[in-house]
């Protein structure tokens, strides 16, 4: 006996065979924050934006990020003793797209600071974290990077950038 699934709002959905495009659309239904990951390479900042950042553990303090195996930036960052993780804020969508670009100088015109350990942090972010790579795992076409969190600096009142259905969105409090 076949059953049909109905959404509470009265619309029904049918399962779709998954290919890369279908899976990207499906994952796009899940809103995420965006994290800029950066460090100094010599005296120059290197980094990229990722929306695959997730908290893992409070004790010990761990998080993970997924990095495409095709990334040419990650091999340089992976060697850094400490990474800066900046949760981008609402209004930093253009900056996010620049950090996600494969062309040009990603940090041209970007306000950033480096810690004494070489972690690069983006000014006006909602949260700054510093971390060191603890382990890496096979994640198919991505590498899953487990990081140990070292420091956190939260900026109360600064709303995070939210990425949903390939667009940047604002959070609105539910009343």
Wavefront OBJ file of the C-alpha trace (Angstrom):
o trace
v 0.000 0.000 0.000
v 1.426 3.367 -1.017
v 1.031 6.345 1.212
v 1.416 9.938 0.255
v 3.175 12.513 2.367
v 1.409 15.797 2.882
v 2.936 18.943 4.225
v 0.962 20.589 7.048
v 0.277 23.567 4.772
v -1.536 21.343 2.299
v 1.173 20.983 -0.330
v 2.589 17.582 -1.126
v 6.081 16.715 -2.188
v 7.398 13.766 -4.111
v 10.869 12.306 -3.588
v 13.539 13.312 -6.095
v 16.487 11.241 -7.270
v 19.565 12.913 -5.852
v 22.217 14.367 -8.066
v 24.517 17.254 -7.174
v 22.058 19.947 -8.264
v 19.078 18.373 -6.464
v 21.093 17.904 -3.287
v 22.329 21.514 -3.414
v 18.689 22.696 -3.676
v 17.674 20.409 -0.809
v 20.478 21.621 1.465
v 19.580 25.197 0.490
v 16.317 24.755 2.396
v 18.387 24.635 5.598
v 19.501 28.124 6.691
v 23.101 28.454 7.858
v 25.451 31.060 9.145
v 28.633 31.898 7.282
v 32.127 31.675 8.737
v 35.248 33.281 7.298
v 38.285 31.122 8.015
v 41.631 32.880 7.783
v 45.274 32.969 8.770
v 48.444 34.716 7.732
v 50.513 33.050 5.046
v 53.776 34.887 5.450
v 52.546 38.439 5.933
v 49.455 38.145 3.723
v 45.973 37.074 4.840
v 44.514 33.975 3.205
v 41.071 32.571 3.779
v 37.658 31.680 2.480
v 33.992 31.636 3.489
v 32.182 28.459 4.500
v 28.612 27.731 5.514
v 29.402 24.167 6.583
v 30.520 25.122 10.097
v 29.028 23.254 13.054
v 29.599 23.026 16.798
v 30.608 19.528 17.919
v 31.445 19.514 21.627
v 31.474 21.847 24.631
v 33.976 19.766 26.615
v 36.430 19.736 24.982
v 35.477 22.771 22.858
v 35.314 21.416 19.299
v 33.773 22.487 16.001
v 33.991 21.196 12.436
v 34.047 22.697 8.982
v 33.761 20.992 5.624
v 36.305 22.016 2.991
v 36.074 21.131 -0.710
v 38.914 18.888 -1.854
v 39.295 21.252 -4.827
v 40.163 24.185 -2.540
v 43.510 25.741 -3.357
v 43.336 27.889 -0.207
v 42.870 25.132 2.370
v 46.334 23.568 1.907
v 47.877 26.921 2.923
v 45.509 27.363 5.875
v 45.947 23.778 7.071
v 49.594 24.556 7.888
v 48.754 27.564 10.081
v 49.306 27.090 13.815
v 46.052 28.951 14.627
v 43.038 29.774 12.446
v 40.682 32.709 12.822
v 36.976 31.958 12.427
v 34.756 35.008 11.991
v 30.990 34.482 12.001
v 30.044 37.085 9.424
v 27.414 39.653 10.324
v 24.281 40.840 8.600
v 25.382 43.284 5.923
v 28.589 41.386 5.083
v 27.041 39.495 2.150
v 29.249 41.216 -0.430
v 32.298 40.398 1.668
v 31.132 36.778 1.907
v 30.835 36.501 -1.870
v 34.340 37.975 -2.260
v 35.767 35.457 0.244
v 34.004 32.649 -1.617
v 35.353 33.783 -5.003
v 38.088 31.834 -6.759
v 39.438 34.966 -8.449
v 41.141 38.167 -7.340
v 42.471 39.247 -3.979
v 39.814 38.123 -1.497
v 41.046 40.535 1.179
v 41.260 43.662 -1.000
v 39.365 46.383 0.873
v 38.502 44.061 3.786
v 39.061 45.270 7.356
v 40.804 42.506 9.283
v 43.242 41.968 12.104
v 45.717 39.226 12.897
v 46.355 37.746 16.310
v 49.901 37.248 17.580
v 49.594 33.588 16.463
v 48.632 34.612 12.910
v 44.875 33.957 13.013
v 43.019 36.394 10.734
v 39.757 37.854 12.063
v 37.285 39.951 10.057
v 36.245 43.302 11.548
v 32.529 43.858 12.279
v 31.806 40.106 12.505
v 29.213 38.763 14.966
v 31.677 36.375 16.632
v 35.422 35.728 16.581
v 36.866 32.322 17.381
v 40.412 31.064 17.204
v 41.128 27.396 16.689
v 43.737 24.833 15.771
v 43.259 21.829 13.535
v 42.834 18.704 15.642
v 41.998 16.066 12.995
v 40.734 15.644 9.445
v 38.337 13.021 8.104
v 37.217 11.800 4.694
v 33.995 13.507 3.696
v 33.624 12.380 0.093
v 34.305 15.358 -2.166
v 35.049 17.367 0.998
v 37.447 17.054 3.889
v 35.900 17.323 7.361
v 38.190 19.392 9.563
v 37.773 19.044 13.318
v 39.097 22.104 15.139
v 39.810 22.703 18.799
v 38.458 26.097 19.815
v 40.907 28.255 21.762
v 39.205 31.639 22.260
v 35.832 33.270 21.632
v 34.824 36.915 21.450
v 31.115 37.571 21.000
v 29.785 40.950 19.893
v 26.312 41.261 21.482
v 23.728 42.963 19.321
v 25.539 42.150 16.060
v 23.224 39.947 13.995
v 24.787 37.107 12.002
v 24.648 36.734 8.236
v 22.192 33.991 7.284
v 22.396 32.052 4.006
v 19.197 30.353 2.804
v 18.069 29.284 -0.695
v 21.203 30.861 -2.193
v 20.355 34.278 -0.723
v 21.479 36.261 2.304
v 18.669 36.858 4.773
v 18.016 38.742 7.981
v 16.853 37.216 11.225
v 13.572 38.543 12.522
v 12.555 37.781 16.117
v 9.455 35.610 16.463
v 6.847 37.332 18.621
l 1 2 3 4 5 6 7 8 9 10 11 12 13 14 15 16 17 18 19 20 21 22 23 24 25 26 27 28 29 30 31 32 33 34 35 36 37 38 39 40 41 42 43 44 45 46 47 48 49 50 51 52 53 54 55 56 57 58 59 60 61 62 63 64 65 66 67 68 69 70 71 72 73 74 75 76 77 78 79 80 81 82 83 84 85 86 87 88 89 90 91 92 93 94 95 96 97 98 99 100 101 102 103 104 105 106 107 108 109 110 111 112 113 114 115 116 117 118 119 120 121 122 123 124 125 126 127 128 129 130 131 132 133 134 135 136 137 138 139 140 141 142 143 144 145 146 147 148 149 150 151 152 153 154 155 156 157 158 159 160 161 162 163 164 165 166 167 168 169 170 171 172 173 174 175
